[in-house]
Amino acid sequence: MTELQQSLHTLGRLVGCTPLLALDVRFRGEARRIYAKAENFNFTGSIKDRMALHILRKAHDTGLLKPGAPIAEATSGNTGISFAALGRALGHPVTIFMPDWMSQERKDLIRSFGARIRLVSAAEGGFLGSIRLSEAWARETPGAFLPCQFANEANVEAHATTTGPEILAQLASVGLKPGAFVAGVGTGGTVMGVGSFLKGVDPGIRVHPVEPSNSPTLHTGHKVGKHRIQGISDEFIPAIVKLDQLDDILSVDDGDAILMAQKLADRGLGVGISSGANFLAALQAQDRLGSDAVVVTVFSDSNKKYLSTDLMREEPAKAGFLSPEVELVGIGQAIRVCGICIQAGGKVRDCGC
């Protein structure tokens, strides 16, 4: 095994196989349970490690990424952190192009891993400008590798081969099957990958993409309004998102998402704003199927990247918000099945873990 292969193998042991939390709540006075993957347990603390590692491994295997070659990516934050850490661990210089209004914690973390960051203003095109600038940089940089997360099918594949099978296996280990899966759409890799896997097992499983009601990009096809849920609804519908393969789009107000994330943190679950949105969308999906339906979502990251944002400020509740009607009772279970236990097709075998 080469040094690079050993590094990839080691990093692979630090990504994925995250716990599935069973969260008991009272919603509008009724007992409910929602399942959520705790993705803060990944290497850099977010679900994006899955995609970044899979893309880097595949690029090395196919020769698209040469040892020591420079990597650049346009990102709203978590992906940049993942590529910065994983890329540097594998010996690559990394440059991240990112809108300048993302949280300070995101910027500082990317720099802390030794990556270069190029902040892009709204006048320079914001997120779409970040993509254009990264592509221009790659054309001028010999041997450069662009992961192209919004168009790279390996992004979808990462979740179809890890996140989806883990969810199925973890639920199976306690005698359950999923009725629905919901996830916010940034690149769309999570909802498309998990969705394709779960629907391949049972076409009746509902898979709902989630977006901010303040900026309904999926509904309109282009940027409308603005929102505060960093990491989702990045001004356009990514190429890997196929809405005709998914079920209804669910919408959550960014203020409602902030209040829900604050409520989760108040019970010890420090999660990001998108996780608050995912949780409320999961309750919406459960309303459609019945209060005892098994609905799964993801807590994409922790609250640590949002300490300088509105997550840490008082947020007014508005008419129609769901979060004031949610009472978090506690964590009923934390289901953790190891990678050795999970086989192809999401089946589980007991390895003694």
Stockholm file with secondary structure:
# STOCKHOLM 1.0

chainA/1-353         MTELQQSLHTLGRLVGCTPLLALDVRFRGEARRIYAKAENFNFTGSIKDRMALHILRKAHDTGLLKPGAPIAEATSGNTGISFAALGRALGHPVTIFMPDWMSQERKDLIRSFGARIRLVSAAEGGFLGSIRLSEAWARETPGAFLPCQFANEANVEAHATTTGPEILAQLASVGLKPGAFVAGVGTGGTVMGVGSFLKGVDPGIRVHPVEPSNSPTLHTGHKVGKHRIQGISDEFIPAIVKLDQLDDILSVDDGDAILMAQKLADRGLGVGISSGANFLAALQAQDRLGSDAVVVTVFSDSNKKYLSTDLMREEPAKAGFLSPEVELVGIGQAIRVCGICIQAGGKVRDCGC
#=GR chainA/1-353 SS CCHHHHHHHHHHTTSSCCCEEEEEEEETTEEEEEEEEEGGGSTTSBTHHHHHHHHHHHHHHHTSSCTTCCEEEECSSHHHHHHHHHHHHTTCCEEEEEETTSCHHHHHHHHHTTCEEEEECTTTTHHHHHHHHHHHHHHHSTTCBCCCTTTCHHHHHHIIIIIHHHHHHHHHTTTCCCSEEEEECSSSHHHHHHHHHHHHHCTTSEEEEEEETTSCHHHHSSCCSCCSCTTSCCSSCCTTCCGGGSCCCEEECHHHHHHHHHHHHTTTCCBCHHHHHHHHHHHHHHHHHCTTCCEEEEECBBGGGGTTSGGGSCCCCCTTCSGGGEEEEEEEEEECCCTTTBCGGGCBCCCCC
#=GC SS_cons         CCHHHHHHHHHHTTSSCCCEEEEEEEETTEEEEEEEEEGGGSTTSBTHHHHHHHHHHHHHHHTSSCTTCCEEEECSSHHHHHHHHHHHHTTCCEEEEEETTSCHHHHHHHHHTTCEEEEECTTTTHHHHHHHHHHHHHHHSTTCBCCCTTTCHHHHHHIIIIIHHHHHHHHHTTTCCCSEEEEECSSSHHHHHHHHHHHHHCTTSEEEEEEETTSCHHHHSSCCSCCSCTTSCCSSCCTTCCGGGSCCCEEECHHHHHHHHHHHHTTTCCBCHHHHHHHHHHHHHHHHHCTTCCEEEEECBBGGGGTTSGGGSCCCCCTTCSGGGEEEEEEEEEECCCTTTBCGGGCBCCCCC
//
